[in-house]
Amino acid sequence: MALSVVVFIAFYPVLEKQAMEYYTGELRSDHFLKQFYWSNLILYKSMLDKTQQEAVPYSELYLTIEERDLLPEEMASAQNFETDRTAKELKEELMQNFDAYMGELKNEIMEGIAKSADYCVIDHSTGEIMKNTGRNIEKLFTDKKFKGEDASYVYYAMMTYDGVGNLSDVSVLDEKPDELLKCLQSVMSREWLKSDFNSFMSDSLYYQTVFNFYNDKTQVTYRVTDRPKDMTFIYALTGEQKDALCISVGGSANTAMAGYEWKIESAYERAGAVYILNCILIVLAIAALLLTRSKRYCLHKLEGVSLHLEVSLFSMMCMFFGFCYIIVRLVGYTNSGILNEIYGKYLAFLPYGYYAILTGIINVTVLAVYFGVWYYFATSLGEVFDLGLWGFLRERSIIVKLARWFMDGCRNRKERFKEEILHVDLGESAEKTIKKLIFINFIFLAVVCFMWMFGWMALILYTIVLYVALKKYVQKIQEQYQKLFQATRSIAEGNLQTQFEEDWGIFESYKEELSKIQDGFKMAVEEEVKSQRMKTELLTNVSHDLKTPLTAITTYIELLESENLTPEQREEYLGVLKKKSARLKHLIDDLFEVSKASSGNITFHPVEVDICHLMRQVYLEYEDRIEESGLVFRFYVPEEKVILQLDPQKTYRIFENLYTNIIKYAMPNTRVYINAKKTEGGIDIEIKNMSASELNIPAENLTERFVRGDSARNTEGSGLGLAIATSFVELQGGKMKVEIDGDLFKVKIRW
């Protein structure tokens, strides 16, 4: 970007030299020289007014009006041009229009000549001289060696007319005099006044041709002459006048003689400034795109540079074809000194020596911003190498996105309508679908009605297509019905694994109902199997757990009946009997309690309970056993009270069973975490410990009846602890869930 700024600024002197050639070249243009033609006509009248001491109308000098009676054979063709005006009225109107036209032209021409150039008119018949300057401009005619006394003329055009109005002599001074002479003679030979005035008068019906008609059958014609007589006209420019005329900008060149705006922008454009600037932009864009191929370069991947393609291209087109003229104007303002004039007007406090520095800063800043913005938009196109052309268009093109959205919308509408026809819900009203079909049919038939005789062919084709479509539609419904029939038969035969993956069309709504029936059958069968399995396991577990203490009790009763017992042995056997009977009672109590909980035949007495305090209280009751097992309990519970409506006794039993379960099955000398978190409506409790033995059964099975963590049944537990805890939690409106993560045992309770 910096290199682009330096290269473009380096072209400033070249552009200035070339632009000045185009400035001076305009002084040889037809448009500019045409103003001499009009000035000759205006100044000729002014000179006659001065010499004759009276105002001579333009119409008297340049307009000739004639009239004659129409011939009989001309009457018929003249009817279309009849008017109620008399010949006198028509001639007066012609003269008034001509004088008004020339009067407007005089104001425009003379205003420009007086302010932009020196002029001189020499009347050869009287010797009278009329000029707008104090310089001896007339010596250009009288003295061929005259070069100027007060100022040297660097440009002039001198035209001499003889007594009959012919251009007898033309002489010029210019950088390219031969070219100027040739152009000037060509311009002066044309009848500009005749063509322009005829165009001016063309709005009136009776002025559309060279002759005119009115009601007394008289023809009126006019003829324009544009030849001044016996006078010399001189137009000259000093060096200062020429420079001022060439560099005037931003509007009028302060001269109607020029007739158009002299603009720096136009001159520098023709000098090639736009071409040079655009070449630099193209090279800069290529460099920006090539730079994105470097793996270390990532500017084009930044979020702010990922622009839509249309935004980048539109912005670059505006800069390439539009904003470039702002830069061209900046070059012209810099080279022509316009910026210095602006500084002098608005920055009078700034020393003149700083003008060049300020101009340089402005140029570098503007060009840096211009090239920087161009580089930014060019870089945004670099993703095309990473995404590929089609991928880039899909991701970055607004038009492609809209086209895809439109095509997808049409495709989706088509598919939705097709699906709607093939999936009419027989359980609901099909009125909406029927209306759509009738509307489409109406539109097609309406189009056919405007096809005249070709409509019969369209109707025949439409009938064939409709027949084929209806036939396929009926066949599709039959296929869908067969799928429904086969699925229903399969379920009726007891196959509860029947798959419903195929499309049933209009019977699709029945698929969901059949699936529900099938799932219901599956659940019923699974529940029944599970119930039978649980009954079997319950009988096995109950019989095993009750048989063990009963066998021990029977054995020790037989031992007590022995006569050879010592008092110590009798005391030992009674202790064992007491322990086994307590064990048997505990099993029976747990069995009754879980049975009542399962049947709902249990009474709760809820009161306000501080659940966090209760968890700590249960821990204190079992603190001795916990210390014996080497376990360390870590409580992370809210400091404030968490009050819930619970049964204290049943809730105490929940945590008693959980802590007892931990003491029995947790790995010795490990930590147990009791976490509680207060929620908006209650509390979440989580208890975690490491299991001493491998947990090789599903977590949900641990809450079943008579299930223990050790499958060998080596502990004294009844297998009902977690089942009782779960029942008591759920009966009090909570949820309890057991999770296993390797050897990590977790219980989650939510109230």
N, C-alpha and C positions, 0 to 999 in steps of 0.2 A: 504493500500500500504506500509506504514511504517512497519507494522507487517510482511508483506511478505518478506521485505528486511531483517529484523532481523532473521526470521525463516530460510531463505535460508543461510545467513552467518553462522548461528549456525551449519549448516551441513558441513562446510568447513573441520574441523578436521576429521570427520567420512569419508568424501570422500577421504581425503589425505591418510588415513590408508588403505582404500580399494583399491585405485588406485595403491599404491605401491605393493600390492599383485599381481595385474595384470601385473605390470612391470616385477617383478621377474618371474612370471609364463611364460612369453614369452621366457625366457631362457631355458624352457623345451619343447618348441613347435617344431613340425616337421620342420617347415620352418627354424627355427634358427639352429637346430641340423644338418640339411642337409648341412649347410656350413662346418661342421667338415668333412663330407664325401668328399666333393670336396677338402678341404684343405689337407686331407690325400693323395689324388692322386697327387696334385701339389707338396707337400713337399717330397713325396717319390721320384719323379724325381729329385728334387733339391738335395736331399741327395746322390742319385746315381751319379749325375754330380760331386758332391764334392769328393766322395770316388774314383771314376774311373778317375777323372781328365779329363773328356771329356763330351760333351753334348750328352745326350741320348734322341732321339726323343720320343715324347709321343706315336707315332704310334708303335714304337718298343716294348714299355712296355705294352700297353693296346689293341692293334689291331692285330688280326691274320687273314691273307688273304690266301685263298686256291683257286686252280683252278683244273678243271678236264674236260675231253672230254665228250660231250653229247652222250647218248645212242641213237640208231636209233629211238626207240619209243618216244624219247623226242624231236626229231627234229621238228615235226609238231607244238607242243605247244610252241616251242621256237621262232617261226617266228615273233611273235608280238613284240619280244624284241631284234630284230637284231640292231646292231650298227656297224659303220665302225671303232671303236676303237679296238686297239690290247689289249691283256691281260696285257702287260707291262704298256701301257698308262693308262689303267683303274686302276691298282694297285697304280701307282704313284699319280693319281688324288685322290684316296681314302686316301692315306697317307697324302697328302698335306691338304686335307679338315680336316682330324682329327687333325693334328698338329695345323692348324689355329684355329680350334674350341677350343682346349685346351689352346692355347696361349692367346686368349681373356679371357677365364675363369681365367687364372692365374693372369692377371692384376687386375681383379676385386676382386678375393679372397685375394690375398696377400696384396693388398692395405688396405683392411679392417682388416685383422689379425694383421698386423704390427702396426696399430694405435689403435686398440681396445682391444687387449688381449695379454697375454704372451703365447708363444707356444714353444714347444721343440720336436725335433725328435731324437730318439736314434736308431742307427744302431747296432743290436746285433752281426752281423758277424764281424764287424770291431771295435766296441766300440766307433765309432764316434758320437759326439753330435752336433746338430745344433739348435740354439735357437735365439730369438730376444730380450732377456732381460739379464740384469746383475744379476738377482736374481738366486738363486739355484733351479730353477724349476725342474731340473732333479732329485732332491732328492725325489720328489713325487713318483718316480719309484723305486729308490734305497733304500730309507728310509721311511718305512710306517708311522713312527712317526713324520715325518717332518711337521712342521707347518709354516715354513717360517722364514727367518732370518731378511731380511730388511722389508718385508711386509708379512702380513698374507693373504694367499689365502682363500677366502670365497667360491669360486666356481671353480671346475675344472672337466674336462672329460679326462680320460686316456684310450687309446685303444692300445692293443698289438696284432700284427699279427705274426703267426708262419711262418716256412719256406716254407709252401705251400700256404700261403695267407689266411688262416682261422683266424677269429677273436677269439683268444684264451683267452683273458682276457680283462675285462672292469671294471673300477672303477671310481667312481664319488664322488663329494662333493657338497652338495646343501642343502637348507632348507628342501627339500623333496627328499632325495637321491633315495629312491625306485622308485618314479615316474620318476625321471630323468634317472635312469638306464634302466628302462623298455622302455622308449621312445627312448633312444640312441641305444639300441640293435635293436629295430624295424627299425629305420632309416638306420642303417648300413647294415641290411640284404637285403635291396632292391638294385636292379641293376639300379641305377639312370643314370649312364653313358651310358649304352646300350639304354635305352629308349629315353634319351635326344638326343643322337647322331643320332639314327634312325629317330627321328623327324626332326633333323637339315638337314639330307640328303634326306628327303622325297620329296623335290622339283624336283629332277632329276628322269626321267622316269625309268632308269635302276637301281635306288636305291629304288624302291618302294617295292621290296621283298628282301628276304635274299640272293637270287642268281641273277646273272646278265649274259647277253648274248652279244656276239658280232659276227662278220662275220665268224670267223673260227670255229664256233660251239663249243666254249669252255665256260664252266660255271665258273664264278668267284664268290666266297662267302667270306664274312668277319664275324668275330666273335669278340666281345668286351669282354675283361676281366677287372675287376675292383678290384683286390685284391693285395694290397701291401704285401710284404713278409719280414719276419724277422725284423720288426721294431716296435717301440712304439711311439705313437703320444700323446702329452699332450697339452691341452688348459686350461689355468687358468686365473682367474680374481681376482684381489685384491678388497678390499671394495670400493676404489675410482674408479677403473675401472668399477666395477659393477654399482655404482651409476651414473657415467657419461654415461654409456651405456643406463641406464634405463630412465634418465630424458632428453636425447637429444630430441629436438623438432624442428618443423618448417622445416623439410627436412630430409636429410640423418642422420642416427645415427652415422655418421662418421665411418661407418664400412660396407664393402661389405659383411662381415660375417653375419650381420643381414639381409641384402638383401631387406629391406623395411624400410619405415619411421617409427621411433618410435615417436609417437605423444602423447602429453599430452591429447589432445582432445579425442583420442580413449580410453586411459586408464580411464579417468574420466567418459566417456560415459558408459563404461562397469562397472564402479564402481557405477552407478546409478544416476549420476548428472542430466541427462536429465529427468529421471523418477521423481526425487524429484522436479525439476523445473516445469515440466508439471503438477504435482499434485498441486503445489502451484498456478499455472495459472488457473487450473480448479476451485479450491476453490475461488480464487479471482474473477473469472468470475461469479460464482454463487452468491457471496456476492454482486457484482455490480448489478446484475439483481434483487436480492431480495430488495436491497436498493431503487430501483426505485418504489417499491410498497408503499413506505411511501408517504403520501400526502404532507408532507412538503418538500420533495426532488424533485427538478426540473431540475437537471443537464441534464437529458436525453431529456428534452423538448427544450433546447436551440438550436438556429439555427445552430451553429457550430458543434453540436453533432448529428444532423439529417443527418446521412450518408446513402448512398445506401447500401442495404444488402450485395451485392456482394463485395463492397469495404471493409466492416467490416470483412466479413468472410475470404476473401482472405488475408487481412492483418493479421488476427489472425492465419490463417493456416501457413503463412510465419513465424510468431513469434513462433508458437508451434512446427513446424517441421524443420525450417531452422535457424532462428536467435538464437535459444536456444543454438546452438553450439558455438556461440560467447561468451555467458555467461559461458559455460563449459570451454572454453579455458581460460577465465579470471580467473576462479577458479584455474585451473592448473598453470597458470603463477604466481598467488599469492602464492599458497602453495609451488611451487618448487623454488621460489626465482628468477624467470626470470625477474620479474619487478625490483627487486633490481639491477640486472645486467644492465638493461636498464637505470636506474637512474644513475648508476656509469659511464655509457658511455656518456649519453647526458646531465646529470644534475650534473656534477662533483662539482659545487659550493655548492650543497646542502649537509649539514652534514648528516652522516649516520643515526643518531638518528631520523631524520625526515622521513626516508624511510617508516617506518611502518605507520606513520600518513598519508603520501601521498597515500600509497596503500589503506588504509581504506577509504579515501575520494573518490578515484577512484572507488572502489567497491560499496560504498553506492550510489554514483552518477549514475553510469551505471545501477545498479539494480533498483534504483528509477525511472529512465527514462524508463527502460524496462517494469517494472510493471505498471508504469503510462500510457504508451502508450497502453499496454494490457487492462488496466482498462477503458481507453477512448473508445476503440473499443467495449469492452463488454457492456459498458453503452449505446452505440448507438443502441444496440438491445433492450433496455428497452421499447421502444415505442410499442412493440408488445402487451404489456398488456393494453395499452390505445386504440390502433387502432384495436385490434383483429388480428388474424393470417392473414386472407385474406385481411383485410384493410391494414395491415403492408406490405404485399407483393405488393399490388397495389400501395402503396405510395412510398415504399423504394426499390423495386426490379427492377433492370434494365432489367433482363430477362423477368419478367412478363410484364413490360411496353412494351418491344419490341414485345412479343407474342401478347399482346392485340392490339398493333398498327398493327401488321401483320394481325391478324384475322379481326380487324375492316376494314383494307384496303381491304382484300379479300371480306368481306361481303358488303362493300360499292361498290366495283367494280361490284359485282354480282347484287346488287340492282340497281346501275346506269344503267347497261346493260339491266336489266329487264324493268326499267322505260323508257329507250331509245326505246325499242321495242314497249312498250305499249303506248308511248307518242310521236310517230313520228309526227313532225310538218308538216301537209299537205301543209302548205303555203311555206315551204322551201325545199331545196334539201335533199333527204333521201339517197344520194349516200354513205355517210360515214357509216350509219347503215347497208346498204346492203353489203358493203365490209366486215364489221365485221362478218355478218352472213355467207357470202361465205367463209371467212377464217376459221371460226370455223368448218364449214361443210367439208372443205378441210382437215383440221387436223384430223378430225375423220375418214374420208375415207382413209387417208394415213395410219393411224394406222390399219384399217381393212385390208388393202392390205398386211400387214405383218403377218396376222393371218392365212394364208393358208386356209385350209378347214373350220376352225372355223370362218372365215370371213363371210360365208353365214349366220351362226347363228346370228352374230353381226349385219349384214345388216337387217335381218328380225326383230330383236329387235329394231334396229334404225328406221325402217320404221313404226313400231307400235307406238313408242314414238313420232316420227315426226307427225304422223296422229293425235294422241291425243292432242299434243301441238298446231297444226294448228287449230284443231276444237275449242279448248278453246280460242285461239287467235281471231278467227272469232266471236265467241259468245261474247267475251269481247268487240269487236268493235261494234257489234250490240247493246249491252247494253249502250255503250257510246253514240251511235247515238240517241237512244231513249231519253236519258237525254237531249241532245242538242235540240231535236225536241220538247219535253215537255216544256223546258224553253222558247223557242222561241214562242210557242203557248201561254204560260201564259202571256208573255209581250205583245203579239199582242192583247190579250183580255183585256188589260188595268191594269193588276196586276203588279204594280211597286214595290211590296215588294217581288218579287220572289227571293228565295235564291239559290246561286250557290255554295254550300258547297261540293257537291259530286265531285268525280274525273271523268273527261270527257276523259281521255286518249289522243288519237290522236286528239281529238277535243278540247283539253285544250286551245289552242290559241284563239278559238272562244269565250271561256268563258269571257276573258278579254274584248273583243269587245262588247259582249252582256251586260256586266256589265257597260261599258261606255255608251252604248245606254240607258240603264235603268237609270243610274245616270243623263244623259242629260235630259231625260223625266221628272225625279223628279225635277231637278232644274228649268226646264221650267214651270212646274206646280206650284212649290212653288213661283217662281218669279211672275207668273200671279196672284196667290192668294194674294201674298203680295202687288202687284200693285193695285189690286182691293180694298184690305183692306185700303191701304194708300189713295187711292182716296176717299174712303168713309170717312175715318178719316179727310182728308184734307177739304172735303166739310163741315163736321160737325164742325171742329175746326175753319175754316175760317168764316163760317156763325155765329158761336157763338161769336168769337172775334170781328167780324165787327158789329154784331147786338147790342152788349153791348154799345159801344159808340154812335151808331146811335140812339138807344132808348133814351139814355140820352140827346142827342142833340135835338131830337124831343120833348121830355118832357119839356126841358128848353125853347125851342122856344115858346111852348104853354104858358108857364108861363110868358114869356116876352110880350106876346100879351095881358096879363091882364092889365086893366086900373088902378087898385088899387096898382100898384107897387110903392114902394118908391125908391128914387135914390140909396139908399144903396143896396136894394134887386136887382135892375136892374144891379148894378155893380157886385154883387155876381154872378148873373145868367150868365152874360157875361163872367166872369172869368171861370165858369164851362164849358160853351160852348167852350171857347178858349182851355181849357185843353183837353176836349174830342175830339175836332177836331184835335188837335195836336197828341193825342193818335191814332186817326183813320188814320192820315197821316203817323205816324210812322209804323203802322201795314201794310199799303199798300206799303210803301217804302221797308220794310223788305221782304214782299211777292214778290215784283218785283225783289229785289236783289237776293234772294235765287233762284228764278225762272231762272234768267239770269245765275247764277252760275251753276245751274243744267244743263242748256242747253249749257253751254260753251260760251254763247253770252256775254262775258265780256272781257274788255281790261285791261291788266296789263302793267305798266310802271316800269320795274325793274331798280333799281340803287343800288349803294353800300350803305348798311344799317348796322350800328352798332347795332346788335340785342339786346345786353345787355343794351345799352343806351336807346333804344326804349322802352324796358320793364319798365325801371325806369321812363321814361318820361310819359308813360301812367299812372303809379302809382301816379305821382305828380299831374296829372290832376284830379284824383279822390281822392286825399288825404283827402279832407274835408269830403266827404261822408264815407270814410273808418273810419275816427276818430269818426264820429257820430255813426257808427255801433259797435264801440268798438273793431274792428279787429286790429291785429298787424301783419304787413307783414315782413317776414324775407327773405332777398335776399342772396342767396349763388351762386354768378355768377363769372365768370373769371374777374380779374382786367383789363386784357388787352382787346383790341378791338377784337370783332369777326365780321368780315365783310362778309355779304351775299348779293347776288344779289336778291333783293326783291322789291315789290311795297310798298313804305312807307305808303301810305294811306290805302291799303287793310290790310297790316300787323298791322297797328295801330288799325284798326277795329277788328282784331282777338283778341288782348289783351284787347281792350275796352270791347268786349263782355264777355271775360272770367272774367275780374275783376268785371264787372257789375253783372255777374251771381254769383260771390262769395259774393258780397255785399248783394244781395237779399236773397240768400239761406244759407249762412254760419251761424254757431252758433255764436251769439254775444259774444264778449269778449274772442275770441279764437285766436290762431295764424294761419297765412297762410304762407306756405313755397314755395318760388320761387327758384328752384334749376336749375342751368344750367351748363353743362359740355361740354367743347370743345372736339370735336372728330377730327379724322384725316381728314375727309371730310366735317365737318360742326359743328353742335351743337345738343345736346340733352337737352330738357327743360322739367321740371316736376313741376306742380303746384298742391299743396295739401292743403285741408281744411276740417274741420269737418262740416257736414251738420246739420242744425238746425232741420230738420224733417227727419223722417225715409225714407231711399231710398229703396222703395219696388218695383222698376221696374228694368229690365235688363239694364246694362250699355250701351249696344249698342243702346238701344231705345232712350237714352237721346239726341243723335245727329240727331234724326228724326225731321221732320217738325212739329211744333206746339206741342211739347212735353215739359212738365215742370216737375221740380222736385217735386212740390206740386200738387198732383192729384186733389186737391180741386179748383185749378185755382184762388187762392186768391191774387196772385201777379199781378203786372202790366206788366209782361213780355209778349212777343209775342210768346214765345216758339220756336223762330227761331235763337236765339243767338248762340247756340252751332252748329246748322246746318250750319249757315253762316261761323262761324269760321272754321269748318271742311272743307267746300268747298274751302275757301280762302287758307287754308294750302295746300290742295291737288293740287289745280290749280297752286300753286307756287312750285310744285315738292317735297312737304314734306308729312309727315304722322302725323295724329292726332288720338289719342286713348284715350277713357274715361274708367277708371276703378273704381270699387266700392269695398271697403273692409270694411264691416259693415257700419258705418256712415262716413267713410273716403272717400272723393271724390278726385280722382286724374285725372289730364289731362297730357298726355305725347305727346310732339311734337318733331319731328325729322326733321331737314333740313340737 
